[in-house]
Amino acid sequence: RKTGSLWGSAIVSRTITWPGNKARWVALLVSSVLSSTIGWGLYRIVRASPSHPPINTDYTLTFVDAHHRPLTEKPGQLQLQLDPLLLYRNRPRQNTRSFTIDEHGFRGGIQTSLPKVFVLGASAVFGQDLDSDQQTLSAQLGKLDPTYEFINAGVVGYLSGQELAIMVHQADRFRPVGYILMSGWNEIFDQYHFSRRPADRLGYNNAFFDLENRLASLASANLGSTPTPSSPPTLPSPADSLRQIIDQYLLNVDRMADFARARGAFFLWVIQPELSMKKKRTVDEDRALDTFNHAYGYVDRGFPEAYQELVHQSIRHAEQKEIPYIDPMADRRLGDASETLFRDPVHLSSEGNEILAQVLHQALPQIDHGEKGTETKK
C-alpha cells in the first residue's frame, strides 16, 4: 500500500545547524527516511476506507502547529493540530465542501444556547468520508431531540485516553449536561491488531511512538553519534496483550463515567458497532470486509474475535459498575438490517448514522443522569 510521505525533509533540515556538507547530506537522508516512516504512522490515524473509492478528498490528512504552520510536506484538507494535552486535535476554524470545524475544534460547531451533550469518539463519531456535517451521528441526534445541542467532539484516530483528555480539558469548559461515548474499535486495531505495546503505553494513538522515534533519531544525528538504546521492553503475549488493552480501556471508561457523574452530567456508553457482527450483510458490506482483510488481515488475523471479546467484557463491566450503556448491534434495526449501513468495518454511512441515532434517542430518556446504570438492549 503506497501512502506517500507526509513529513517534509526540507522542513527538518532547515531546523538544525550542521557543521559541514557531509553532515547536511546525512541529515537530509535521515529526515527523508524518517518522513516515510512517520507518513505511514500518521496515515494510520485516518484509516480511510479502501472499500468505497474514490475517497472523499476533503478528508486527506495533514498536521500543523498551533500557529497553523504546516508540519508535513504533503498538503491535506483535514488539518490536525499538535496539542500538549491531547497529542493532537482538530485544528480550529476549518471549512471544506464536506465539513466545518468551529473555533473550538468541534465538527459542525456550537451553534445554540441549548444544554450541551458532547459525543466523544474517533473517526466514526467525527464522520470520516461523509458528505456533510448533517450526516454525522451528532447531527442526526440533534434532528431527533431538539431539547439538547449534540456536539461532535470526535477526532480521527483517538483512543480512550485521548477521549478522556478531551472530555476533561475541552468539553468540560462548556458545562455539558451529558456525554455520549462511542469507542472501542481503535483500542483493538491500533494496539493489538496493528502492533502490540507494553502495558504502561496504552490508551493513545500509535502516532506518538513514530514522533518519539523520529525525534530520537534526529537528536542522535545532531550529536554525531548513535547512543546505545536501552533494552526494548518485553512485549506481552497476544492473550496478555488483549487482556491489558481491555483492562485499560475499561479503566478509562470508568474515569469518564466518574468524571461525568462528579460534574452532574449523564453518561451513556455506546458499544461501537462493527460490521462483522451484522447478521445480514449486503454484497457491498461483504466486499468491504474482504477489502479490509486483504489490506490488514482483518479477518484472517482474528480482529472480529478480539473485538467481540472487548464488547463482551464491556457489557459485563457496564452492568457490574451500573454504567448506562447500549449495544446498538443488539438492536434489529442495525444488527439485522438487510440494507447497506456500513461503508467499511467501522464507519457507518449516513443512513447507518440515522438508524443509530434513532436507537440512541430511545435510550436517552432512560438514563438516570449519571446516578444508576441502565441497560438498553432491543
C-alpha positions as a Python dict, from the first residue, in 0.01 Angstrom:
ca = {
    (1, 'R'): (0, 0, 0),
    (2, 'K'): (157, 327, -110),
    (3, 'T'): (87, 619, 120),
    (4, 'G'): (348, 877, 32),
    (5, 'S'): (548, 1087, 272),
    (6, 'L'): (364, 1335, 489),
    (7, 'W'): (668, 1476, 667),
    (8, 'G'): (888, 1703, 456),
    (9, 'S'): (1265, 1657, 476),
    (10, 'A'): (1314, 2021, 382),
    (11, 'I'): (1132, 2129, 697),
    (12, 'V'): (1352, 1913, 915),
    (13, 'S'): (1683, 2000, 752),
    (14, 'R'): (1623, 2373, 796),
    (15, 'T'): (1569, 2342, 1171),
    (16, 'I'): (1915, 2201, 1259),
    (17, 'T'): (2258, 2361, 1206),
    (18, 'W'): (2511, 2114, 1067),
    (19, 'P'): (2890, 2174, 1057),
    (20, 'G'): (2974, 2073, 701),
    (21, 'N'): (2829, 1941, 379),
    (22, 'K'): (2857, 1575, 479),
    (23, 'A'): (2651, 1631, 787),
    (24, 'R'): (2387, 1811, 582),
    (25, 'W'): (2358, 1517, 347),
    (26, 'V'): (2332, 1281, 645),
    (27, 'A'): (2059, 1497, 796),
    (28, 'L'): (1874, 1506, 467),
    (29, 'L'): (1896, 1130, 429),
    (30, 'V'): (1786, 1064, 787),
    (31, 'S'): (1492, 1304, 765),
    (32, 'S'): (1382, 1161, 429),
    (33, 'V'): (1381, 804, 558),
    (34, 'L'): (1205, 912, 875),
    (35, 'S'): (949, 1110, 679),
    (36, 'S'): (835, 790, 508),
    (37, 'T'): (807, 614, 844),
    (38, 'I'): (614, 898, 1003),
    (39, 'G'): (399, 937, 695),
    (40, 'W'): (278, 579, 734),
    (41, 'G'): (223, 631, 1106),
    (42, 'L'): (12, 940, 1051),
    (43, 'Y'): (-176, 779, 764),
    (44, 'R'): (-288, 511, 1008),
    (45, 'I'): (-473, 777, 1207),
    (46, 'V'): (-722, 835, 931),
    (47, 'R'): (-755, 475, 813),
    (48, 'A'): (-970, 592, 525),
    (49, 'S'): (-1180, 311, 393),
    (50, 'P'): (-1036, 149, 78),
    (51, 'S'): (-1375, -8, 11),
    (52, 'H'): (-1552, 298, -126),
    (53, 'P'): (-1332, 458, -392),
    (54, 'P'): (-1282, 735, -457),
    (55, 'I'): (-1210, 856, -104),
    (56, 'N'): (-1354, 1199, -33),
    (57, 'T'): (-1052, 1424, -88),
    (58, 'D'): (-1179, 1666, 176),
    (59, 'Y'): (-1052, 1414, 433),
    (60, 'T'): (-689, 1396, 323),
    (61, 'L'): (-477, 1448, 633),
    (62, 'T'): (-208, 1697, 726),
    (63, 'F'): (-53, 1819, 1051),
    (64, 'V'): (0, 2178, 1163),
    (65, 'D'): (127, 2353, 1474),
    (66, 'A'): (-61, 2600, 1695),
    (67, 'H'): (25, 2882, 1453),
    (68, 'H'): (-118, 2682, 1160),
    (69, 'R'): (228, 2630, 1011),
    (70, 'P'): (246, 2303, 817),
    (71, 'L'): (443, 2020, 978),
    (72, 'T'): (405, 1791, 679),
    (73, 'E'): (515, 1829, 320),
    (74, 'K'): (201, 1666, 183),
    (75, 'P'): (-96, 1904, 196),
    (76, 'G'): (-434, 1788, 321),
    (77, 'Q'): (-781, 1928, 373),
    (78, 'L'): (-836, 1787, 723),
    (79, 'Q'): (-582, 1953, 947),
    (80, 'L'): (-482, 1807, 1282),
    (81, 'Q'): (-301, 2031, 1526),
    (82, 'L'): (-45, 1909, 1778),
    (83, 'D'): (-172, 1955, 2132),
    (84, 'P'): (21, 1923, 2461),
    (85, 'L'): (-267, 1753, 2644),
    (86, 'L'): (-437, 1552, 2368),
    (87, 'L'): (-135, 1465, 2143),
    (88, 'Y'): (-334, 1619, 1859),
    (89, 'R'): (-680, 1759, 1791),
    (90, 'N'): (-881, 1911, 1508),
    (91, 'R'): (-736, 2244, 1404),
    (92, 'P'): (-995, 2512, 1481),
    (93, 'R'): (-1165, 2709, 1205),
    (94, 'Q'): (-1173, 2475, 906),
    (95, 'N'): (-1422, 2483, 622),
    (96, 'T'): (-1440, 2247, 323),
    (97, 'R'): (-1717, 2126, 94),
    (98, 'S'): (-1782, 1834, 331),
    (99, 'F'): (-1717, 1958, 682),
    (100, 'T'): (-1678, 2262, 902),
    (101, 'I'): (-1484, 2283, 1227),
    (102, 'D'): (-1550, 2573, 1463),
    (103, 'E'): (-1314, 2787, 1671),
    (104, 'H'): (-1313, 2523, 1945),
    (105, 'G'): (-1215, 2234, 1717),
    (106, 'F'): (-1559, 2067, 1701),
    (107, 'R'): (-1712, 1950, 1374),
    (108, 'G'): (-2034, 2133, 1297),
    (109, 'G'): (-1965, 2374, 1581),
    (110, 'I'): (-2154, 2504, 1881),
    (111, 'Q'): (-2449, 2699, 1746),
    (112, 'T'): (-2714, 2744, 2016),
    (113, 'S'): (-2761, 2811, 2386),
    (114, 'L'): (-2936, 2478, 2439),
    (115, 'P'): (-2799, 2235, 2702),
    (116, 'K'): (-2495, 2061, 2557),
    (117, 'V'): (-2437, 1687, 2513),
    (118, 'F'): (-2089, 1601, 2387),
    (119, 'V'): (-2046, 1298, 2163),
    (120, 'L'): (-1697, 1155, 2218),
    (121, 'G'): (-1511, 914, 1992),
    (122, 'A'): (-1281, 880, 1694),
    (123, 'S'): (-1339, 883, 1317),
    (124, 'A'): (-1677, 706, 1335),
    (125, 'V'): (-1808, 990, 1555),
    (126, 'F'): (-1625, 1259, 1356),
    (127, 'G'): (-1787, 1126, 1037),
    (128, 'Q'): (-1499, 1013, 820),
    (129, 'D'): (-1573, 1049, 446),
    (130, 'L'): (-1931, 1170, 493),
    (131, 'D'): (-2051, 1435, 250),
    (132, 'S'): (-2170, 1689, 507),
    (133, 'D'): (-2187, 1775, 877),
    (134, 'Q'): (-2558, 1689, 872),
    (135, 'Q'): (-2482, 1321, 810),
    (136, 'T'): (-2285, 1269, 1132),
    (137, 'L'): (-2421, 1090, 1438),
    (138, 'S'): (-2434, 1409, 1646),
    (139, 'A'): (-2629, 1594, 1377),
    (140, 'Q'): (-2875, 1305, 1341),
    (141, 'L'): (-2929, 1306, 1717),
    (142, 'G'): (-2997, 1679, 1705),
    (143, 'K'): (-3272, 1628, 1448),
    (144, 'L'): (-3446, 1379, 1678),
    (145, 'D'): (-3408, 1565, 2008),
    (146, 'P'): (-3437, 1946, 1993),
    (147, 'T'): (-3401, 1980, 2372),
    (148, 'Y'): (-3022, 1933, 2352),
    (149, 'E'): (-2742, 2050, 2128),
    (150, 'F'): (-2529, 1748, 2045),
    (151, 'I'): (-2166, 1849, 1994),
    (152, 'N'): (-1939, 1641, 1771),
    (153, 'A'): (-1616, 1602, 1968),
    (154, 'G'): (-1484, 1315, 1754),
    (155, 'V'): (-1123, 1321, 1634),
    (156, 'V'): (-984, 1068, 1387),
    (157, 'G'): (-760, 804, 1542),
    (158, 'Y'): (-845, 878, 1905),
    (159, 'L'): (-817, 610, 2172),
    (160, 'S'): (-982, 611, 2514),
    (161, 'G'): (-704, 805, 2690),
    (162, 'Q'): (-742, 1086, 2439),
    (163, 'E'): (-1121, 1074, 2466),
    (164, 'L'): (-1086, 1110, 2842),
    (165, 'A'): (-847, 1402, 2793),
    (166, 'I'): (-1072, 1593, 2552),
    (167, 'M'): (-1363, 1538, 2790),
    (168, 'V'): (-1172, 1690, 3083),
    (169, 'H'): (-970, 1960, 2910),
    (170, 'Q'): (-1201, 2072, 2628),
    (171, 'A'): (-1565, 1968, 2667),
    (172, 'D'): (-1594, 2038, 3040),
    (173, 'R'): (-1548, 2412, 2995),
    (174, 'F'): (-1893, 2424, 2832),
    (175, 'R'): (-2061, 2264, 3137),
    (176, 'P'): (-2243, 1993, 2938),
    (177, 'V'): (-2544, 1815, 3080),
    (178, 'G'): (-2434, 1487, 2928),
    (179, 'Y'): (-2177, 1281, 2742),
    (180, 'I'): (-2217, 1004, 2487),
    (181, 'L'): (-1909, 789, 2431),
    (182, 'M'): (-1883, 564, 2125),
    (183, 'S'): (-1547, 390, 2108),
    (184, 'G'): (-1360, 60, 2138),
    (185, 'W'): (-1265, -35, 1781),
    (186, 'N'): (-942, 167, 1779),
    (187, 'E'): (-836, 11, 2109),
    (188, 'I'): (-802, -326, 1935),
    (189, 'F'): (-693, -216, 1588),
    (190, 'D'): (-426, 31, 1696),
    (191, 'Q'): (-282, -150, 1999),
    (192, 'Y'): (-340, -519, 1927),
    (193, 'H'): (-407, -587, 1561),
    (194, 'F'): (-158, -340, 1418),
    (195, 'S'): (123, -364, 1675),
    (196, 'R'): (143, -462, 2041),
    (197, 'R'): (269, -240, 2321),
    (198, 'P'): (378, -271, 2684),
    (199, 'A'): (101, -235, 2940),
    (200, 'D'): (220, 110, 3051),
    (201, 'R'): (187, 258, 2699),
    (202, 'L'): (-181, 210, 2626),
    (203, 'G'): (-469, 445, 2553),
    (204, 'Y'): (-333, 681, 2287),
    (205, 'N'): (-264, 668, 1915),
    (206, 'N'): (43, 496, 1775),
    (207, 'A'): (148, 822, 1607),
    (208, 'F'): (307, 916, 1941),
    (209, 'F'): (570, 645, 1906),
    (210, 'D'): (650, 744, 1549),
    (211, 'L'): (706, 1102, 1663),
    (212, 'E'): (914, 981, 1956),
    (213, 'N'): (1138, 770, 1732),
    (214, 'R'): (1178, 1050, 1482),
    (215, 'L'): (1292, 1299, 1747),
    (216, 'A'): (1536, 1047, 1895),
    (217, 'S'): (1689, 978, 1553),
    (218, 'L'): (1728, 1345, 1470),
    (219, 'A'): (1885, 1414, 1810),
    (220, 'S'): (2133, 1131, 1751),
    (221, 'A'): (2225, 1274, 1413),
    (222, 'N'): (2274, 1619, 1568),
    (223, 'L'): (2507, 1474, 1829),
    (224, 'G'): (2707, 1295, 1562),
    (225, 'S'): (2669, 963, 1737),
    (226, 'T'): (2410, 700, 1800),
    (227, 'P'): (2352, 640, 2172),
    (228, 'T'): (2304, 280, 2267),
    (229, 'P'): (1933, 236, 2325),
    (230, 'S'): (1809, 67, 2635),
    (231, 'S'): (1684, -286, 2604),
    (232, 'P'): (1344, -287, 2436),
    (233, 'P'): (1058, -381, 2666),
    (234, 'T'): (937, -737, 2659),
    (235, 'L'): (608, -740, 2475),
    (236, 'P'): (323, -939, 2625),
    (237, 'S'): (183, -1247, 2459),
    (238, 'P'): (-123, -1191, 2238),
    (239, 'A'): (-354, -1317, 2512),
    (240, 'D'): (-194, -1098, 2779),
    (241, 'S'): (-187, -801, 2542),
    (242, 'L'): (-559, -829, 2472),
    (243, 'R'): (-635, -857, 2842),
    (244, 'Q'): (-423, -549, 2925),
    (245, 'I'): (-577, -344, 2645),
    (246, 'I'): (-931, -426, 2756),
    (247, 'D'): (-845, -360, 3122),
    (248, 'Q'): (-702, -17, 3036),
    (249, 'Y'): (-1000, 65, 2816),
    (250, 'L'): (-1246, -24, 3092),
    (251, 'L'): (-1044, 182, 3341),
    (252, 'N'): (-1058, 485, 3112),
    (253, 'V'): (-1432, 442, 3063),
    (254, 'D'): (-1472, 424, 3442),
    (255, 'R'): (-1284, 753, 3470),
    (256, 'M'): (-1508, 916, 3210),
    (257, 'A'): (-1826, 792, 3378),
    (258, 'D'): (-1698, 906, 3719),
    (259, 'F'): (-1599, 1247, 3583),
    (260, 'A'): (-1939, 1298, 3425),
    (261, 'R'): (-2114, 1199, 3747),
    (262, 'A'): (-1892, 1433, 3953),
    (263, 'R'): (-1981, 1719, 3719),
    (264, 'G'): (-2354, 1646, 3738),
    (265, 'A'): (-2380, 1520, 3379),
    (266, 'F'): (-2528, 1198, 3245),
    (267, 'F'): (-2306, 946, 3068),
    (268, 'L'): (-2408, 696, 2800),
    (269, 'W'): (-2158, 435, 2682),
    (270, 'V'): (-2227, 318, 2326),
    (271, 'I'): (-2066, -14, 2237),
    (272, 'Q'): (-1921, 74, 1897),
    (273, 'P'): (-2090, -103, 1603),
    (274, 'E'): (-1869, -327, 1388),
    (275, 'L'): (-1957, -478, 1053),
    (276, 'S'): (-1872, -845, 1117),
    (277, 'M'): (-2143, -850, 1386),
    (278, 'K'): (-2414, -761, 1135),
    (279, 'K'): (-2621, -1071, 1062),
    (280, 'K'): (-2748, -977, 716),
    (281, 'R'): (-2458, -818, 536),
    (282, 'T'): (-2509, -689, 185),
    (283, 'V'): (-2282, -758, -111),
    (284, 'D'): (-2119, -416, -64),
    (285, 'E'): (-2061, -480, 306),
    (286, 'D'): (-1907, -823, 239),
    (287, 'R'): (-1686, -658, -21),
    (288, 'A'): (-1580, -400, 240),
    (289, 'L'): (-1481, -679, 481),
    (290, 'D'): (-1288, -857, 204),
    (291, 'T'): (-1103, -537, 119),
    (292, 'F'): (-1005, -478, 481),
    (293, 'N'): (-900, -840, 510),
    (294, 'H'): (-678, -808, 204),
    (295, 'A'): (-525, -483, 329),
    (296, 'Y'): (-492, -557, 701),
    (297, 'G'): (-557, -928, 753),
    (298, 'Y'): (-872, -811, 926),
    (299, 'V'): (-1050, -1148, 933),
    (300, 'D'): (-757, -1383, 883),
    (301, 'R'): (-571, -1241, 1184),
    (302, 'G'): (-876, -1257, 1407),
    (303, 'F'): (-975, -894, 1457),
    (304, 'P'): (-1351, -967, 1482),
    (305, 'E'): (-1294, -1224, 1759),
    (306, 'A'): (-1066, -989, 1954),
    (307, 'Y'): (-1312, -703, 1920),
    (308, 'Q'): (-1603, -921, 2026),
    (309, 'E'): (-1409, -1006, 2342),
    (310, 'L'): (-1382, -634, 2417),
    (311, 'V'): (-1754, -597, 2352),
    (312, 'H'): (-1849, -884, 2582),
    (313, 'Q'): (-1627, -760, 2864),
    (314, 'S'): (-1751, -403, 2817),
    (315, 'I'): (-2113, -512, 2855),
    (316, 'R'): (-2034, -719, 3163),
    (317, 'H'): (-1835, -430, 3312),
    (318, 'A'): (-2112, -178, 3245),
    (319, 'E'): (-2365, -400, 3420),
    (320, 'Q'): (-2139, -461, 3719),
    (321, 'K'): (-2048, -92, 3756),
    (322, 'E'): (-2400, 28, 3673),
    (323, 'I'): (-2276, 246, 3387),
    (324, 'P'): (-2555, 332, 3142),
    (325, 'Y'): (-2477, 163, 2812),
    (326, 'I'): (-2631, 43, 2491),
    (327, 'D'): (-2521, -222, 2243),
    (328, 'P'): (-2662, -97, 1909),
    (329, 'M'): (-2580, -419, 1724),
    (330, 'A'): (-2827, -597, 1952),
    (331, 'D'): (-3100, -377, 1803),
    (332, 'R'): (-3257, -536, 1496),
    (333, 'R'): (-3259, -205, 1311),
    (334, 'L'): (-2879, -231, 1291),
    (335, 'G'): (-2785, -591, 1366),
    (336, 'D'): (-3050, -748, 1141),
    (337, 'A'): (-3079, -480, 875),
    (338, 'S'): (-3077, -602, 517),
    (339, 'E'): (-2967, -271, 364),
    (340, 'T'): (-2611, -135, 343),
    (341, 'L'): (-2540, 67, 658),
    (342, 'F'): (-2158, 35, 682),
    (343, 'R'): (-1909, 199, 449),
    (344, 'D'): (-1633, -24, 589),
    (345, 'P'): (-1595, -239, 904),
    (346, 'V'): (-1611, 58, 1141),
    (347, 'H'): (-1762, 360, 961),
    (348, 'L'): (-2136, 389, 918),
    (349, 'S'): (-2297, 553, 617),
    (350, 'S'): (-2531, 849, 654),
    (351, 'E'): (-2821, 601, 662),
    (352, 'G'): (-2641, 396, 926),
    (353, 'N'): (-2590, 705, 1144),
    (354, 'E'): (-2957, 791, 1107),
    (355, 'I'): (-3063, 449, 1237),
    (356, 'L'): (-2801, 456, 1515),
    (357, 'A'): (-2931, 796, 1624),
    (358, 'Q'): (-3284, 653, 1647),
    (359, 'V'): (-3157, 370, 1869),
    (360, 'L'): (-2966, 610, 2097),
    (361, 'H'): (-3250, 860, 2110),
    (362, 'Q'): (-3477, 599, 2260),
    (363, 'A'): (-3214, 521, 2524),
    (364, 'L'): (-3161, 879, 2641),
    (365, 'P'): (-3485, 917, 2842),
    (366, 'Q'): (-3396, 600, 3036),
    (367, 'I'): (-3071, 740, 3172),
    (368, 'D'): (-3087, 848, 3535),
    (369, 'H'): (-2839, 1131, 3474),
    (370, 'G'): (-2530, 955, 3597),
    (371, 'E'): (-2678, 805, 3909),
    (372, 'K'): (-2752, 447, 3814),
    (373, 'G'): (-2676, 223, 3521),
    (374, 'T'): (-2934, 127, 3266),
    (375, 'E'): (-2908, -148, 3010),
    (376, 'T'): (-3098, -63, 2694),
    (377, 'K'): (-3098, -358, 2456),
    (378, 'K'): (-3353, -423, 2187),
}
